[in-house]
Amino acid sequence: MIEKIIYKTSLLAVIIKNSFKTEGIEFFTDHSSSQQLGYMNRPSGYVIPPHTHNIVVREVKFTQEVLFIKSGKVRVDFYDNEQNYIKSQLLEKGDIILLAEGGHGFKMLEQSEIVEVKQGPYCDEMDKVRFNPADEEKIILD
């Protein structure tokens, strides 16, 4: 299953649940997205020809992240760009999420291992604004 978290006109996240499966290749982001997220399911013997990537200067306006939930259970809380809480979603082992826009926070509901991929270089405190999380009693789980 693929779920896109959209608030107003902003794509906040794309979630690929561990159960998702399709044939071939499918991308869940458009060509203009600064972080591309796709899925491949190829048969044995399928060949992707060797290749290199050209030097192309790109402008990245803000950091996007892809998280791979290696183990455990994680609640991700979504916020708009003004730090207003929107809703939450559960992620489990094998799930993948692209955090594209808006704010986000996490609560580990079990011991969890997460692999994170994001654009670099990382600019320490220039890269993010931290803010207080939503009160637990206001959490809305889909």
Secondary structure, DSSP 8 states (H G I E B T S, - for coil): -EEEEEETTEEEEEEE-TT---SEEEESS-TT-SS--EEEE--TT----------------S--EEEEEEESEEEEEEE-TTS-EEEEEEEETT-EEEE-SSEEEEEESS--EEEEEE-SS--GGGG--------GGG--B-
